[in-house]
Amino acid sequence: AAGGLDPFAAVSADIQILPLGVGVSLSPYVAACERVFARRGLETRLHSYGTNVEGSWADVVGALQECHEVLHEMGAPRVSTAVKLGTRTDRRQTLADKIDSVNARLAE
C-alpha cells in the first residue's frame, strides 16, 4: 500500500445499527451491540446516534455481522445499518487522535 501501512489493520468506523419493528425504546439493542464490540476487543465511543469503533477491518465487519445476528435473536424482524469506514496508509490515527487534533485547534 502507498505509504507502507496496511490500511485494513486499523480502521475507524462510525456505525448506526437500527432494529426495526421493535418499538420506540432501542437502548436494549444498543447495549447488546456494545457488548459485542467489547467482547471482540474493539475500541468504542458511544454517542447519541451511534458508535465510533476502532479495530481491524475483519474485526469491525465481523462485529457488525454478530450485531445483526444478536438483534435478530432478540426479536428484531429487520435490522438496518449505516456505516462510515475510514482507512489510511500514511500514518496510524486513532479516534482520540482525531478529537485531540480538533481540540488543539480550538485552543489556539
trRosetta pair geometry for C-beta under 8 A, 3 or more apart (Angstrom, degrees):
i j d omega theta_ij theta_ji phi_ij phi_ji
1 4 6.8 -131 77 -28 80 3
1 5 6.4 -62 83 74 128 44
1 6 6.3 140 10 -107 138 34
1 7 5.6 178 -144 -17 161 96
1 89 4.3 -140 143 -124 117 130
2 89 5.1 93 77 108 65 150
2 90 7.9 -13 118 -68 85 73
3 88 7.6 -73 103 157 161 73
3 89 3.6 132 52 128 124 88
3 90 4.2 -102 -132 -86 146 46
3 91 7.5 -99 -180 -32 129 50
4 89 6.9 130 42 174 38 89
5 9 7.1 -111 173 38 86 123
5 88 6.8 12 83 110 135 76
5 89 5.0 173 59 -154 85 48
5 90 7.1 -63 23 29 122 11
5 91 7.0 146 -15 -92 153 13
5 92 6.8 -169 -140 -56 154 75
6 9 4.1 81 87 -20 111 112
6 89 7.9 37 -80 -116 1 78
7 11 7.5 58 157 -82 69 87
7 87 3.6 66 174 166 107 121
7 88 6.1 173 -123 62 87 23
7 89 5.1 -48 -65 -66 100 81
8 11 6.6 -10 -140 -45 44 111
8 56 6.5 47 148 -169 71 79
8 57 3.8 -45 -160 -5 92 132
8 58 7.4 66 162 -21 111 79
8 87 6.5 -16 -72 -124 49 135
9 56 5.7 -42 -155 -114 34 91
9 57 7.8 -21 -41 -4 16 88
10 54 6.8 3 -167 -174 83 96
10 55 7.4 -111 -131 168 53 10
10 56 6.8 -42 -75 -88 37 53
10 88 7.9 -33 85 46 95 92
10 92 5.8 31 70 -133 157 95
10 94 8.0 -67 175 -88 128 66
11 54 7.2 -180 85 -144 46 53
11 55 6.9 -21 52 72 80 48
11 56 6.9 67 11 -169 93 20
11 57 5.2 83 -15 -77 138 68
11 60 5.8 -88 73 3 120 151
11 85 5.6 -8 177 -166 129 97
11 86 6.4 153 -165 73 75 49
11 87 5.3 -37 -108 -84 91 79
12 52 7.0 -13 -172 -171 91 98
12 53 7.6 151 -160 81 45 49
12 54 5.7 -18 -103 -98 65 81
12 85 7.4 147 81 -158 49 48
12 86 4.5 -12 61 57 97 107
12 93 7.6 -44 -35 95 134 86
12 94 7.7 138 -84 -160 113 33
12 95 5.8 143 -131 -72 117 83
12 98 7.5 68 -128 -21 166 145
13 52 7.0 157 84 -157 50 51
13 53 4.6 -18 64 61 102 95
13 54 7.5 178 21 -77 76 35
13 60 5.3 135 -8 -164 147 143
13 83 6.0 -24 -165 -163 111 96
13 84 6.6 156 -156 81 57 54
13 85 5.0 -14 -101 -102 89 69
13 86 7.3 -169 -75 19 43 71
14 50 5.9 72 175 111 79 142
14 51 7.7 169 -153 86 48 37
14 52 5.5 -24 -99 -100 69 71
14 53 7.8 171 -85 19 22 76
14 83 7.2 152 78 -156 55 45
14 84 4.4 8 47 49 101 105
15 50 5.5 176 86 -176 43 112
15 51 5.3 -21 62 64 96 84
15 52 7.7 154 17 -98 77 20
15 53 5.7 13 0 1 123 122
15 64 6.9 -144 -134 -96 137 101
15 81 6.8 -21 -163 -165 88 104
15 82 7.6 154 -155 83 41 56
15 83 5.4 0 -107 -108 73 81
16 49 6.0 -21 -106 152 123 78
16 50 3.8 -74 -79 -91 77 118
16 51 7.9 156 -80 19 45 64
16 81 6.8 156 84 -154 54 54
16 82 4.5 0 57 55 106 98
16 83 7.7 -156 29 -69 65 46
17 29 7.5 -137 110 145 105 107
17 30 7.7 155 68 -103 99 61
17 33 5.5 149 52 -87 148 163
17 50 7.7 115 6 -130 60 84
17 64 7.6 -176 -83 -140 122 77
17 67 5.5 -82 -116 144 167 138
17 68 7.6 -136 -146 -71 124 66
17 71 7.1 -162 155 -41 123 153
17 79 6.5 -6 -173 -175 93 105
17 80 7.7 159 -157 85 47 44
17 81 4.8 -11 -106 -104 71 91
18 26 7.3 -50 -136 -129 64 145
18 79 7.0 157 82 -158 48 55
18 80 4.7 -17 64 64 102 91
18 81 7.3 -178 21 -79 70 41
18 82 7.9 33 -4 0 108 92
19 22 4.7 18 121 1 116 141
19 26 6.6 163 41 -132 97 94
19 29 4.6 -119 1 -138 133 162
19 71 4.8 -151 -87 -172 115 127
19 74 7.4 -53 -117 80 158 119
19 76 3.5 -95 -156 -115 112 145
19 78 7.3 133 -166 85 51 55
19 79 5.4 -27 -104 -103 60 80
20 76 6.7 94 45 -170 44 101
20 77 7.0 -71 89 68 79 79
20 78 3.9 -25 60 79 112 108
20 79 6.9 -168 11 -83 82 27
20 80 6.1 50 -29 -4 119 104
21 76 6.4 127 65 -156 91 61
21 77 4.5 -24 74 37 153 106
21 78 5.7 96 4 25 117 93
22 26 7.2 98 86 -102 123 68
22 29 6.7 92 98 -46 165 139
22 74 7.8 24 -120 115 140 105
22 75 6.6 118 -111 100 102 96
22 76 5.1 -41 -54 -100 125 83
25 28 7.0 56 128 3 101 94
26 29 5.1 -62 -170 46 70 113
26 30 5.7 73 132 -27 89 101
27 30 5.4 -52 -139 38 36 113
27 31 6.1 39 160 -21 67 104
28 31 5.7 -54 -148 37 30 113
28 32 6.5 35 151 -24 63 104
28 74 7.3 174 126 -168 111 145
29 32 5.5 -46 -148 30 34 114
29 33 6.8 29 154 -12 63 102
29 71 5.5 51 -148 -118 107 104
29 74 6.5 180 -100 87 84 157
29 76 6.8 68 -114 -53 136 135
30 33 6.0 -59 -154 39 32 106
30 34 6.3 35 149 -21 67 106
30 46 7.7 88 169 -140 117 122
30 51 8.0 151 -160 -41 93 116
31 34 5.5 -51 -145 35 34 114
31 35 6.5 39 153 -22 64 101
32 35 5.7 -51 -156 31 32 114
32 36 6.9 36 146 -21 62 101
32 67 7.4 127 113 -140 90 73
32 70 5.1 -174 156 139 120 130
32 71 6.6 148 91 -77 139 69
32 74 6.3 -104 -62 -50 171 148
33 36 5.3 -45 -152 30 41 116
33 37 6.6 43 151 -18 68 100
33 51 7.3 -166 117 6 117 148
33 67 4.2 36 -119 -130 99 117
33 70 7.0 171 -78 71 60 134
33 71 7.3 1 -59 -53 100 108
34 37 5.7 -51 -151 35 35 112
34 38 6.3 34 152 -18 66 107
34 44 6.7 173 -139 120 79 166
34 46 6.5 -8 -103 -77 125 124
34 51 6.9 178 -92 -93 81 151
35 38 5.7 -55 -145 39 32 111
35 39 6.1 34 156 -22 66 108
36 39 5.8 -56 -145 36 27 111
36 40 6.4 16 158 -10 63 111
36 63 5.4 136 137 -158 107 87
36 66 4.9 168 -153 109 131 117
36 67 5.2 -154 52 -74 162 76
36 70 6.1 -143 -62 -6 128 151
37 40 6.1 -68 -151 43 27 104
37 42 4.5 -80 -170 61 82 121
37 44 4.9 66 138 -58 146 138
37 51 6.9 -126 -44 144 164 153
37 53 6.0 -119 -134 -116 129 118
37 63 5.6 67 -94 -167 61 145
38 41 7.7 44 178 -69 33 24
38 42 7.3 -86 -72 49 24 76
38 44 7.2 -72 -65 11 71 132
40 55 7.2 20 125 -129 110 168
40 59 5.6 152 161 -170 121 99
40 62 7.0 164 -132 95 146 108
40 63 4.9 -121 23 -84 163 110
40 66 7.5 160 -52 37 131 153
41 55 7.3 120 98 -114 76 126
41 59 7.4 -64 69 -161 89 144
42 53 5.2 0 161 -162 134 100
42 54 6.5 159 -172 69 81 50
42 55 4.2 -67 -117 -42 90 135
42 59 6.2 169 -77 138 101 119
42 60 6.7 108 -117 -90 137 69
42 63 6.1 -29 -23 -53 147 162
43 53 7.0 138 79 -160 58 47
43 54 4.0 -9 61 53 110 108
43 55 6.8 168 22 -54 75 80
43 94 7.3 -26 99 -156 163 110
43 95 6.9 -168 120 19 121 121
44 51 5.3 -17 -161 -178 109 116
44 52 6.7 145 -159 80 53 57
44 53 5.4 -12 -103 -101 78 70
44 54 7.7 -155 -69 20 38 72
45 51 6.8 152 74 -162 44 65
45 52 4.3 -5 56 55 99 108
45 95 5.8 -157 0 134 135 153
46 51 5.1 -30 -103 -106 57 89
47 50 6.1 4 62 63 91 61
47 51 7.0 165 21 -95 71 34
47 52 6.8 50 -7 -13 113 93
50 82 7.7 -85 -95 74 141 97
52 95 5.2 118 141 -126 135 147
53 60 5.7 137 118 -125 126 104
53 63 7.2 -156 -167 80 156 149
54 94 6.2 5 -114 -145 162 78
54 95 5.6 -129 -48 -17 122 106
55 59 4.1 -90 145 88 129 127
55 60 5.0 159 68 -54 103 85
55 63 7.6 84 55 -7 153 136
56 59 4.5 89 55 8 84 104
56 60 6.9 -159 85 -6 41 86
57 60 6.1 -61 -147 38 26 106
57 61 6.1 14 162 -9 65 113
57 85 7.7 62 -121 -166 86 139
57 87 7.5 2 -74 -88 113 122
58 61 6.2 -60 -140 44 25 104
58 62 5.9 28 159 -21 63 114
59 62 5.7 -56 -141 39 26 113
59 63 6.3 30 157 -22 62 106
60 63 5.8 -55 -151 33 28 111
60 64 6.7 32 150 -22 62 102
60 85 7.4 136 115 -116 150 112
61 64 5.5 -47 -152 29 36 115
61 65 6.8 37 151 -17 64 100
62 65 5.8 -52 -153 34 35 110
62 66 6.4 33 150 -16 66 106
63 66 5.5 -54 -146 40 35 112
63 67 6.3 42 153 -25 67 101
64 67 5.7 -49 -148 31 31 113
64 68 6.7 32 152 -17 62 102
64 81 6.3 106 -160 -177 111 167
64 83 6.9 -18 -106 -78 147 142
65 68 5.8 -54 -156 34 34 112
65 69 6.4 34 149 -19 66 105
66 69 5.4 -52 -148 36 36 114
66 70 6.2 36 155 -20 68 105
67 70 5.8 -55 -144 37 30 110
67 71 6.2 26 159 -16 66 108
67 79 7.8 173 124 179 85 148
67 81 7.7 105 92 -90 127 134
68 71 6.0 -58 -144 39 28 106
68 72 6.3 27 158 -17 64 107
68 79 5.0 174 -131 86 79 150
68 81 7.1 -77 -72 -31 104 131
69 72 6.0 -60 -151 38 27 109
69 73 6.3 27 152 -18 64 109
70 73 5.6 -57 -150 38 31 113
70 74 6.4 31 151 -20 65 106
71 74 5.4 -52 -148 35 35 114
71 76 4.4 -17 156 30 93 138
71 79 4.9 106 91 -91 138 135
72 75 7.8 150 -179 12 30 8
72 76 5.8 -83 -90 66 39 84
72 77 7.9 69 -130 -116 75 17
72 79 6.5 -89 -56 -17 83 126
76 79 5.4 75 120 -66 135 90
88 91 6.3 -37 138 58 135 50
88 92 7.4 164 78 -100 124 26
88 93 6.2 54 14 21 160 104
93 97 4.6 -129 -161 86 73 141
93 98 6.2 84 156 -56 112 85
94 97 4.6 110 51 -1 72 100
94 98 7.3 -131 97 -4 46 83
95 98 5.8 -53 -156 31 35 113
95 99 6.7 29 151 -13 67 105
96 99 5.8 -57 -149 40 35 108
96 100 6.0 37 153 -21 69 108
97 100 5.6 -55 -144 38 29 113
97 101 6.4 36 155 -27 63 104
98 101 5.8 -51 -153 27 29 115
98 102 7.0 23 153 -12 61 103
99 102 6.0 -57 -155 37 35 107
99 103 6.2 33 151 -17 68 110
100 103 5.6 -57 -143 41 32 112
100 104 6.2 39 156 -25 66 103
101 104 5.8 -51 -151 30 28 113
101 105 6.9 27 150 -16 60 103
102 105 5.7 -55 -156 35 36 112
102 106 6.5 37 148 -20 67 105
103 106 5.5 -51 -147 35 36 114
103 107 6.4 36 154 -21 65 106
104 107 5.8 -56 -150 34 32 112
104 108 7.3 49 148 -39 60 92
105 108 5.8 -37 -161 3 39 117
